[in-house]
Amino acid sequence: MAERLGMVIDMKACIACASCAVACKVENNLPDEVWWNRVLTDGGENPDTPAGVYPDLTMSNLVVACQHCDNPACAKVCPVGATYKDPETGVVRQDYDKCIGCRMCMSACPYTGVRSFNWEEPKHVVGHALGDADVPAHQKHVVEKCTMCWHRLAKGLQPACVEVCPARVRYFGDLNDPDSEVSQLIREREYKQLLSSEGTNPSVYYLV
């Protein structure tokens, strides 16, 4: 059976430090103002914004990136096959050279903000690339998103966000393997999937 690589994130233990977001941005040499991995706060647009009215305030966070769906809506609408699900790993990938910039994948994806479009030639505040040398070059007029650090997977490594998490709340593995750590976690703990009603069957599970 082919793999279905995915993540399990323990939101009860997440400290919302954004190390995952920063590691993703550096590792993948993301252009200025582009974030593939975001830490959202239920309460406002800014981080650490509580919900409610003082003194009745609550604080909860959610880390969001491409959900690498088992039934990806984005791949179904791409007219050129630039967005596709890798048959060996289940990772939803993006071929920059094939992308024609129609942005149909962005419209079809129910997870707002997980994809970005390079309207201009990608720029970096320091003037040069910082990421892994094996990361594909970013291009103008193409759609981008989390690749699950495909270049690292090819070397037998974990995604950068999993490796750097100081609270160790991110788990990565094969969801099709019943003995994997990720499979055991979702079997033993209560979890949720984002917008499960959309029928996309995300490969990211949140322990609650």
VOFI-928738 format. One record per residue (C-alpha): x, y, z; residue number from 1. Coordinates in nm, 4 decimals, padded with zeros to 6 digits. Layout:
// residues N
         u         v         w    i
         X         Y         Z  NUM
...
This chain:
// residues 208
         u         v         w    i
   00.0000   00.0000   00.0000    1
   00.1232   00.3489  -00.0861    2
   00.2010   00.5860   00.1959    3
  -00.0262   00.8667   00.3062    4
   00.2101   01.1034   00.4791    5
   00.0476   01.3396   00.7232    6
   00.0771   01.5323   01.0474    7
  -00.0817   01.5193   01.3880    8
  -00.0600   01.8421   01.5885    9
  -00.1352   01.8488   01.9597   10
  -00.3067   02.1854   02.0051   11
  -00.3412   02.1270   02.3796   12
   00.0370   02.1405   02.4096   13
   00.1116   02.3997   02.1376   14
   00.2587   02.7192   02.2866   15
   00.1994   02.9272   01.9706   16
   00.5657   03.0315   01.9554   17
   00.5590   03.0376   01.5717   18
   00.8882   02.8467   01.5473   19
   00.7203   02.6241   01.2889   20
   00.6236   02.9240   01.0763   21
   00.9698   03.0795   01.0917   22
   01.1471   02.7494   01.0187   23
   00.9204   02.6946   00.7182   24
   00.9906   03.0435   00.5840   25
   01.3693   03.0113   00.6182   26
   01.3996   02.6482   00.5062   27
   01.1911   02.7064   00.1932   28
   01.3398   03.0481   00.1127   29
   00.9932   03.2024   00.0987   30
   00.9587   03.5447  -00.0653   31
   00.8869   03.8548   00.1397   32
   00.5376   03.8636   00.2929   33
   00.4731   03.4979   00.2034   34
   00.4007   03.2463   00.4795   35
   00.3068   02.8858   00.4081   36
   00.2658   02.8035   00.7766   37
   00.0642   03.0396   00.9966   38
  -00.0277   03.0546   01.3644   39
  -00.3790   03.1979   01.3915   40
  -00.5434   03.3279   01.7074   41
  -00.9176   03.3024   01.7674   42
  -00.9995   03.6620   01.8604   43
  -00.8449   03.8913   01.6043   44
  -00.6167   03.9330   01.3070   45
  -00.3073   03.9857   01.5229   46
  -00.1272   03.7125   01.7196   47
  -00.2213   03.6657   02.0847   48
  -00.5482   03.8569   02.0500   49
  -00.8000   03.7154   02.2987   50
  -01.1630   03.6554   02.2118   51
  -01.4451   03.8048   02.4191   52
  -01.4819   04.1173   02.6292   53
  -01.2737   04.1831   02.9410   54
  -01.2792   04.0226   03.1919   55
  -01.4417   03.7299   03.0108   56
  -01.1578   03.6520   02.7725   57
  -01.0438   03.3271   02.6133   58
  -00.7357   03.2442   02.4104   59
  -00.6942   02.9661   02.1561   60
  -00.4581   02.9176   01.8654   61
  -00.4524   02.7134   01.5463   62
  -00.1598   02.6417   01.3155   63
  -00.2662   02.6266   00.9526   64
  -00.0904   02.5262   00.6317   65
  -00.1816   02.3151   00.3278   66
  -00.3785   02.0175   00.4572   67
  -00.2417   01.7773   00.1917   68
  -00.5869   01.6338   00.1431   69
  -00.6427   01.2729   00.0478   70
  -00.9136   01.4025  -00.1865   71
  -00.7672   01.7403  -00.2898   72
  -01.0089   01.9847  -00.4502   73
  -00.7164   02.1833  -00.5905   74
  -00.5818   01.8951  -00.7997   75
  -00.9225   01.8296  -00.9534   76
  -00.9514   02.1768  -01.1047   77
  -00.5923   02.2389  -01.2209   78
  -00.6143   02.2403  -01.6027   79
  -00.2466   02.1558  -01.6592   80
  -00.1641   01.9124  -01.3805   81
   00.0602   02.1596  -01.1979   82
  -00.1147   02.0724  -00.8726   83
  -00.1219   01.6991  -00.8133   84
  -00.1157   01.4349  -00.5424   85
   00.2006   01.2288  -00.5399   86
   00.0911   00.8650  -00.5807   87
   00.3720   00.7279  -00.3625   88
   00.3338   00.9532  -00.0582   89
  -00.0044   01.1280  -00.0870   90
   00.1689   01.4675  -00.0601   91
  -00.0083   01.7370  -00.2636   92
   00.2641   01.8890  -00.4774   93
   00.3042   02.1922  -00.7001   94
   00.5025   02.1970  -01.0279   95
   00.6097   02.5584  -01.0759   96
   00.7195   02.4992  -01.4356   97
   00.3743   02.3743  -01.5369   98
   00.1740   02.6361  -01.3443   99
   00.0049   02.8889  -01.5756  100
  -00.1069   03.1189  -01.2952  101
  -00.4810   03.0719  -01.3454  102
  -00.5285   03.0396  -00.9665  103
  -00.8156   02.7920  -01.0033  104
  -00.6542   02.5835  -00.7287  105
  -00.6761   02.8813  -00.4936  106
  -01.0461   02.9218  -00.5692  107
  -01.1207   02.5526  -00.5200  108
  -00.9257   02.5112  -00.1966  109
  -01.1571   02.5489   00.1048  110
  -00.8667   02.6434   00.3349  111
  -00.8360   03.0180   00.2917  112
  -00.4846   03.1555   00.2844  113
  -00.2815   02.8346   00.2573  114
  -00.1812   02.9169  -00.1009  115
  -00.0109   03.2306  -00.2271  116
   00.0427   03.3770  -00.5734  117
   00.3597   03.5545  -00.6823  118
   00.2340   03.8617  -00.8635  119
   00.5889   03.9909  -00.9052  120
   00.9362   03.8447  -00.9193  121
   00.9957   03.6969  -00.5703  122
   01.2115   03.9169  -00.3476  123
   01.3909   03.8644  -00.0184  124
   01.4587   04.1322   00.2372  125
   01.8244   04.0314   00.2707  126
   01.8728   04.0298  -00.1054  127
   01.9620   03.6637  -00.1452  128
   01.8334   03.3140  -00.0764  129
   01.8549   03.1714   00.2753  130
   01.6872   02.8356   00.2315  131
   01.8016   02.4847   00.1475  132
   01.9864   02.4659  -00.1836  133
   01.7510   02.1866  -00.2984  134
   01.4401   02.4039  -00.2729  135
   01.3026   02.4849  -00.6214  136
   01.3469   02.8471  -00.7256  137
   01.0406   03.0625  -00.6676  138
   00.8901   03.2064  -00.9829  139
   00.6762   03.4993  -01.0878  140
   00.3098   03.4330  -01.1735  141
   00.2862   03.0907  -01.0080  142
   00.0936   02.9569  -00.7093  143
   00.2859   02.8291  -00.4089  144
   00.2065   02.6408  -00.0879  145
   00.3491   02.4066   00.1735  146
   00.5331   02.1189   00.0072  147
   00.5664   01.9221   00.3318  148
   00.9363   01.9981   00.2756  149
   00.9532   01.7623  -00.0194  150
   01.3263   01.8217  -00.0580  151
   01.3769   01.6978   00.2989  152
   01.1490   01.3958   00.2566  153
   01.3649   01.2903  -00.0382  154
   01.6582   01.2698   00.2044  155
   01.4666   01.0743   00.4668  156
   01.4224   01.3806   00.6890  157
   01.1127   01.5241   00.8553  158
   00.9552   01.8550   00.7515  159
   01.1365   02.1530   00.9050  160
   00.8327   02.2549   01.1129  161
   00.8272   01.9152   01.2820  162
   01.2002   01.9141   01.3507  163
   01.2185   02.2569   01.5162  164
   00.9038   02.2518   01.7324  165
   01.0351   02.3229   02.0864  166
   00.7236   02.1818   02.2533  167
   00.7308   01.8670   02.0368  168
   00.3629   01.8945   01.9485  169
   00.4024   01.7993   01.5811  170
   00.4098   01.4360   01.4751  171
   00.4781   01.3174   01.1207  172
   00.4353   00.9789   00.9567  173
   00.2345   00.7397   00.7439  174
  -00.1374   00.7529   00.8163  175
  -00.1862   00.4303   00.6193  176
   00.0399   00.2417   00.8604  177
  -00.1700   00.1397   01.1630  178
   00.1463   00.1010   01.3713  179
   00.2854   00.4484   01.2997  180
   00.2916   00.7079   01.5761  181
   00.0479   00.9337   01.3903  182
  -00.2018   00.6508   01.3447  183
  -00.1789   00.5543   01.7106  184
  -00.2344   00.9137   01.8223  185
  -00.5552   00.9636   01.6265  186
  -00.6729   00.6225   01.7393  187
  -00.6157   00.7030   02.1066  188
  -00.6909   01.0766   02.1286  189
  -00.9818   01.3000   02.0379  190
  -00.9070   01.4985   01.7244  191
  -01.0549   01.7249   01.4614  192
  -00.9906   01.7872   01.0923  193
  -01.0432   02.1294   00.9382  194
  -01.3595   02.1579   00.7295  195
  -01.4112   01.7822   00.7248  196
  -01.7578   01.8483   00.5814  197
  -01.5942   01.9489   00.2511  198
  -01.5072   01.5864   00.1783  199
  -01.1380   01.6579   00.1203  200
  -01.0187   01.4269   00.4009  201
  -00.7230   01.6381   00.5196  202
  -00.3975   01.4644   00.6140  203
  -00.3481   01.7036   00.9055  204
  -00.5151   01.6061   01.2333  205
  -00.5450   01.8310   01.5367  206
  -00.5542   01.6721   01.8822  207
  -00.8009   01.8617   02.1026  208
